Amino acid sequence: MKSNRRQFIKFSAIASSLFAFNKSKSAELMLSKTKKTVKPIVISTWRFGIEANEEAWKILINNGKALDAVEAGVKVPEADPNERSVGLGGRPDRDGKVTLDACIMDELGNIGSVACLENIVHPISVARAVMEKTPHVMLTGEGAFQFALSQGFKKENLLTPESEAEWREWLKKSDYKPKVNIENHDTIGMVALDMNGNLSGACTTSGMAFKMHGRIGDSPIIGAGLFVDNEVGAVTATGHGEEVIRIAGSHAVIELMRQGLHPEEACKRAVERIILSAKKRNKPLNEIQIGFIAINKNGEHGAFCLQKGFNYAVYSPDIKNQLIDAKHLL
Ligand code: SD4
């Protein structure tokens, strides 16, 4: 009884804080307008963001485009067989198939995405080809694969012996219970601001390990796993995709930043929305992890997550590629 009351008070407080930002809006907006812009800057999710940022930075520091930087950056973990949650070597679905989700967005609002794509090492580049070479924004499954072949991508087996062995072990119990941190899932999401002041983002993953075949997470869904608004900022998400999709997470963070909130505060408010959404459905919070990372037009960055354990890599003129622990709400 007591704990119900305590929870009620806690979540009422969260709910009212979600609507309270207007008060501080004008002050924060003014503050950010007077600040000097930090550029270039690139940030990305989890520890593999460090190597990915390194690659993106080479492009950014040579006056390259944010779009090229984020694509090149996320290709690093995609090609690494030891990263078991992205691209080659990614953990398979329950049928033993490695299926990949990815999307990309540029400063003009161009978007491209692939979902449930098999046998291609670089889904992010296929997503870019969807964006640049088709009249569509999203291709899935066999159609995405055939399109990739038509663009010169090679068919490759992505299931490494290590991932296959893990899957065979999992089959013994066949219990789908994603853990909250990096044990059996991870996504690389990367957002960047280039020297010309343009923003872009990319997001790529093999999704939740041992998911149902055909399951698509938040990562290829523009507005959920990624969103860029060149007037405001760029945001990407990681964690339980179903929860991110429910609140159109990355788009929510963009809209909160548009109100003048700092990227960290905007990410925090979105995590609070996830909590409210989960509470309504009686979804236990300890079974969910969500992390958002964001940069704004001034090159300020921030992140927030639900559970302890999420970190992100930042490379800017002031922070030379460091891993930062995101603050957490629980
Ligand atoms: C998904 N969001 O497929 C991805 C997985 C992830 O950390 O990011 N895990 O739902």
Residues whose N, C-alpha, C, O or C-beta is under 5 A from the ligand:
A	BS01	SD4	H185 D186 T187 T205 G207 M208 G217 D218 S219 A237 T238 G239 H240 G241 E242
